[in-house]
Amino acid sequence: QLPLTISNIGTAPLNWTMSGLASYLSASLTKGSIAEGGKATIYVVLDRSRMPDSVDTTLSISDGTSSVTVLVSATKGKAILDVSPTSINFGESETTQRFTVSNTGTAELSWSLKNINTDCLTFSPSSGVITPGGSKSVEVTLNRGIMPASLDTSVTVTCGTMEKKVSIKGQKPEDYS
């Protein structure tokens, strides 16, 4: 909600009305009277759950003779998924690797992992929520005792509207028993 102040700089009472409220906008008052030299503060409220992705609309405040236009602009926040690195390799000896899930957007990001196609890998955490500008490290653990001779798979990080793949590779050493 944002305040909007209407001032009466005239020498008589000001009777005003507001028009142009879109379905996603509301105001604490849409009409009123202000004594000479007085002012009134009204609050314009934007319902972000009902607004389109971008808003550029106008409100009109009129006294019946003249009017003033007030521009209302807003952009809906958007989460943006980023993953780094997008490829990890356990080689012949590593058992733990990491990748980072980041939110480079302006809204909260809910993410999860999908398409985990092997029992030899565990991921911690496997889902979460990241604030705008934040990140979370995901630990990938390889169970070498049950891995195939050559591991070549991937996992998908998703937030519902975007997906990023992380390629995962590793090999058993030739003398592994």
N, C-alpha and C positions, 0 to 999 in steps of 0.2 A: 504494500500500500504506500502511496505517495501523497503528500499534502499538496493541495492547490488552494491558494489564497485569492479571494475575490475582494477587491477594495472598491469602496464608493468614494470617489474624489469629487463627487457632485455636491450640490446644495439641497438636495431633496432625497427622500428614501429611494433606494434602488431595489426594484423587484426583478429578480433574475430567474431564468430557467436554463437547464442544461439539456442538451440533446446529443444524439450520436453515439450513445453507449452501445458497443457491440455486445454480443451474448456472453463474452468472456470478461467484460468489464462491469464494474458496479461502482457506485458512488455513495458516500454517507448521506448526501443530500443531492436532490436533482432540481430543487427550486427553493427560493427563500427571499427574504427581504433584509436589506442592510441599511441602517440609519446613515445619514449624511456624515461623511468623515470616518465611517466605520469599516470594518472588514470581517469576513467570515472565512474560515478554513474548512474545506471539505477534503475528504480522503477518497482518492480513486484507487480501486483495488483491481488487480489483474489476476484472474484465475489461470495460472500456468497450465493446469491439467486440461483446460478446455480451449486454450489459445492455439492458433496455428504456429508453425515453426518460427515465423517472423511476423511482427505486427507493426504496421505503420498506418495509423488511423487518426481521425480528428474528432474532438469534442467541440461543441459549439455552446458558448454561454451568451445568452441574449437577454436584453431588457425590453424586448419588443420593438425597439427602434434600431438599435445597432447590436452587433454581435462580435465576439472575440473567438478566434479559433485556437484550440490547444492541441498540439501534436502529441500523440502517444505512440512511442516506439519501444519495442522489446524484441528480444531474440530468445528463444527457448534454449536452455542449456543442453549440451550434447556430450555424451561420454564418447571418448575415442580410445579404442583398444590398441596397445602397442606391445610387442613381445620381443625380447632380446636376450640372448642370441636366438636365431631361428634354427640353429643346428647345433647339436651337442654330440660329442664322440667320447665314449668311455675307453676307447683303445683296448689294450689287452689287460689292463690292471686296475683302472679306476672303478670305484663302486658308487661314487656320489658325484653328481653334477648339479648345476643350477641354471635356471633361466628366470627372467624377471618379467612380470606382467605389469604394465603401466597404464595409467589413465592420463592422456594428454589433453583431454577435453575439459568442459566446464560443468559437467553434471556427474553425479555418482555413477560408478561402473560396477555392475554385478557380473561376475565372470565365473566360468566353470570349465573343466576339462572334459573332452569327449573323444571317442574313437581310440580308447586305450585297448590295444589289440594283443597284449602279451601279459602273462602273469609274472614275468621276471622283473617288471618295473613297478615301483610304487612312487606316488607323488604326494608331497605334503607342502602346503595344503592343495586340495584339488578343486577348491572354489573359494569365493570370497567377494567382498565389496571393497572398492578402492575409491577414495575421495579424489576430487579433481586435482591433478598434478602429483598424485601419489603413485606408489608402486608396491609390489609384493614379490618377494623372492620365493620361487617354487623349488624345493629340493627333490631331485629325481634320484632314486636309489635303485641300483641294479643288483639283483640276486644272481650272482655268477653261477651258483649251484644248479639253477634250473634254466639258465639262458640257453638259447640255441648256439651252435658253433659260431654263427655270424648273425648279429642283430642288426636289422635295417627296418625301422618302423618310424612312426610319427605319432604325435598326439596333437589334438586340435584344441586351442584355447578359444572359447566363444563367449560373447556377451549378448547373444540373441540377434544383434543386427550386424555384427562383424565376426569374422573368424580368422585366426592366424595359426599356421601349422609350425610345429617344432619337430624337425627331423632328429631322430635318435639312432646312433650307430654304436657298435661295439663288437669286439671279437674275443673268443676264448683263446688263450695262448695255446700253442700246439702241444705243450707239455702239461696242460690242465687236466686234472683227473677228478 
